[in-house]
């Protein structure tokens, strides 16, 4: 299944060119040129990664990124900031306590593809770890739901109040009683059992 990459940039010409480049590398690009619709588009398509422009009219990339990080369903989608003001955009990179990567325009295609792959692999590893933790927690909860065999000792039901040498698990009523063999003549009443021992080579730049 191809990774879905959403491009949020108001420059139609640039997003068209970038989408074509991503398609050649077997990604599934989604373009949104209206920053006011960016969050709704992200919610609809739930991309694997977002390429976000910083300088956009009406709603800049910093505000879009803040909206993403404040939404629990979108918070952990990797974001790469593409901007002509990379130095200034570094202050936005840690919005919401999650680090985003900043790439300067014009971006080199090879650098962009490598950065995308790095983020996708990191996200895949993170999601796998979360899935493993969830399975482990579910398994642990199942064990906690097993019947609790209380130790038969002082204070437990059926205890006569006499001395107890050591507590032992009570399985009475669950298994039939074993008939013990009668003692041999001349022996005491005690009886003991015997022990049982691929991709294309990137071009120079997208734009």
N, C-alpha and C positions, 0 to 999 in steps of 0.2 A: 504494500500500500504506500502510495506516494505521500511524502510529508507536505502538509498544507502550510504555505507561507503567505501571510497577509501583509500587503504593502499599504501603508497609510502615508500619503503624500499628495499635496494639492497640485503638483506639476504633472499634468496628464501625459505629456511627451516622455518624461523620465520614467513614469510608472509603466507605460506601455513597453518601453525598451527593456526595463528591468524584468518585467513579467515574461517577455520572450526569452531572455537569458536564463531565467530560472526554469522555464519549461524545458529548455534544452538539457538541463541538468537533472531532469526527471522530478522536479518539484511541481506542486500544484499551487500556482500563485492566485491570490485573490486581491484585487485592487480596490481601494477606497480613496477617492480623491476629495471627499468632503469630510473634514475633521469633525464636524458636528455629528456625523453619523458613524464615526469610527467605532465607538463602544458598542453600539447596536449591531454593527457588522461583525465585530469580534464575537459577541454573544451568539450570533446566528451560526457562524461557521466554526467557531472554536478551533482556531488555527494552532499548529504546533509551534509556530514562531512568528514574531511580528517585526517587520522592518518599519521603523517610525521616523518620519521627518520631524525636525524640531521647529523650524520657522514656517508656520502656516497661518493663514488669516483666520480670524474669528476664534479659533481655538488652537493654541500652539501645542507642540509635542510634549512639553512639560506638563501641561494640564491633562492631556490625554493619558500620559504615563501615570500620573497621580490617580486618575480614575481607574485605570487598570489595576494598580496596586491596592486600591481601596475596595475592590470587588473580590470577595473570597473565591468566586468561581473562575476568575481570570487572573488572579494575583500571581500565580507561578508560571504563566506563559512567558518564555524567554523573549526579551526585547532587545533588538539592536537599533541604536540610534544612528541614523544617517543624516549628517548635517555639514554645512559649510563652515560652521562655527564650532568645530570639535572641542577646542580648548574651553570655551564658555560652557559647552554642553556637559562637561565633566561634572559640574555641580548637580546635574539632574540624574546622573548615572545611578546613584544610590537611593533614588526616590522609593519610599515605602520600605526601606531596609533591605531591598533586594538589588544586587548589583547588575546593571545592564552594561553592554559594550557600546562604545562610541566609535564610529568609523567616519572618517572625513570624506566629504564629496570633493572632487569626483573619486568614487571608490574603485579600487582595482578589483576586477571580477574574481581573480584567484583568491585574493584576501577575503572577499565577501563570502565565497563558497566555503572556504576553510573555516571561517568564523561561524557560519550557519551550521556546518556539520559538527563543530565542537559543541555548540549549544544544544543541538538535537541529541547528541550522544549523552551529554550531561543530564538532560531532562529525562532521557530514557532510563538511565541508571537510577536517578532519583525516584522516578515512578515505580521502578522495580523494587527498590528498597521499601517504599511505602506499602506496596502490595505484600511483600514478605512480612513486614511488621503487622499488617492487618490480619494475615493468615495466622501468625503466631499468637496474636491476641485472641482470635476466635478459637483457636485450639485450646488456649489456656482457660477460656471461659467454659468450654465444654467439660474440662476436667473438674472445674469448680462445681459443676452441676451434678456430679456423681453423688450417690448416697453417702452420707457421713456415718461410718461405722464407729459408734462411740465406744470408748474403752469401758469395759465392765469393771467397775470399782466402786468405791464408797460414794454414795449419792446417786448411783445409777439405778434405773428401775430393776426391781427383783433382788436387790442387794439386801442381805439379812442383817447387815451391821457388824458381821464378824470381821476378823483381820484379813487383810488382802495382801498376799505376798507381792504381787506385781500385776498391773493392769494387763488385760489381754483383750483382743478384739472379740466381740460377741457376734457369732453367726447363728445363734439359736433361732430355730423357726425357719431357717433358710435351707438347711441341709439336714437329711435324716440322721438320727443318732447312730453311731457305729456300735454294733454289739461286740463287747469285749469277750475274749475267750476266758473260760473259768481258770482259776489258778491251778497249778499242778499240786498234787498231794504233797503235803509237807512244807509247802512254801507259804509265804505270807499272802496277804490280800493284794499286794502290789503286783502289777503286771507291766512289763516293759516290752516295747517292740524293738526288733533289731534295727540298728542304724543303717541308713541308706547313704551307703557311702556314694573500481570501474569507470569511472566517468571520462567525458571528453576533456581535453586540455583547455583550461580557461583562457579567454582572450585577455587583452591588456587592461580594459576597464569597461564599466557599464556606461558611464557618461563622464 
